[in-house]
Amino acid sequence: MSTPSTAPSEMAFFSLLARCGSFSAAARELAVSTPAVSKRLAQMETRLGVQLLHRTTRRIGLTPEGETYLLHARRILAEIDDMEQLVSRTQSTPQGLLRVNATLGFGRSHIAPLISAFARRHPQVQVQLQLSVDPPPLASDAFDVCIRFGEPPDARVIARRIAPNRRLLCASPAYLARRGTPKVPNDLTRHDCIGIRQGDEAYGIWRLSSGRKTEAVKVRGQLSTNDGEIAVNWALAGQGIVMRAEWDIARYLRSGRLQQVLENYQTPPADIHAVYPQRHQAATRVRAFVDFLAAHFEGTTPGH
């Protein structure tokens, strides 16, 4: 009887091969010869009746069928790992692969250092951090925990608030001295506003609330980017007004390099959440990581 194509060992082999990106790198990690890796893949493809990878002299690439196989293989392997942790005596010890996604600026400044500390505390957890401008789709199986800003996105996932956060409008003192300070939201239409294209938010529309009244202001300016850190640097250089998370600009407000404007108006919610699929709520590594983040931010204020 032939081995089923869904055997966990085959899925783990293909997942490792896709991660390594070449037959030779996978062979080194598996401690086998490169031809042995190529032969094993060929056997999988013959059994499945489809080509999983494109081969070149140096690299490999996923075919559409390979992408589908890899997506489900990673999910199944993670669920097997969760099940084993749940029923084994090592349930209290976080272990296995933890895939984390975060935004560029916040991920680089705040999440990456915490992952380093978490890894030292839990040596049996392997953490993969990916930073991206936009969060991955909720239906994606590419990540175990995503760090998101704003309202919890969907009832099908678990969202734990790890830190309060506000979006603030600010500019450099030099810009405000040159162009004046806006007093009401509509004044922004006469200012250079630095645009940030991120996520699904309507680009170029800033929403400001006072009491029950919310104003949607169409802003414009000479500069825009998809990187919040670049936008803040432009504001520091006196190029205009920027709307940015308090966690990213608090140190500049405290030092006086940036000055908040329209502080009596509220912007859309920007609290920081750790979001993960409901199927991971029993995963020790996920719970340990989210608890670790929450404990850190509980005693931390923006800019410190």
Buried (B, 14 or more C-beta within 10 A) or exposed (E): EEEEEEEEEBBBBBBBBBEBEBBEBBBEEBEEEBEEBBEBBEBBBEEBEBBBBEEEEEEBEBBEBBEEBBBEBBBBBBBBBBEEBEEEEEEEBBBBBBBBBBBBBBBBBBBBEBBEEBBEEBEEBEBBBEBBBEBEEEEEBBBBBBBBBBEBBEEEBBBBEBBBBBBBBBBBEEBBEEBEBBEEBEBBEEBBBBBBBBBEBEEBEBBBEEEEEEBEBEBBBEBBBBBBBBBBBBBBEBBBBBBBBBBBBBEBBEEEBBBEBBEEBBBBEBBBBBBBBEBBEEBBBBBBBBBBBBEBBEEEEBBE
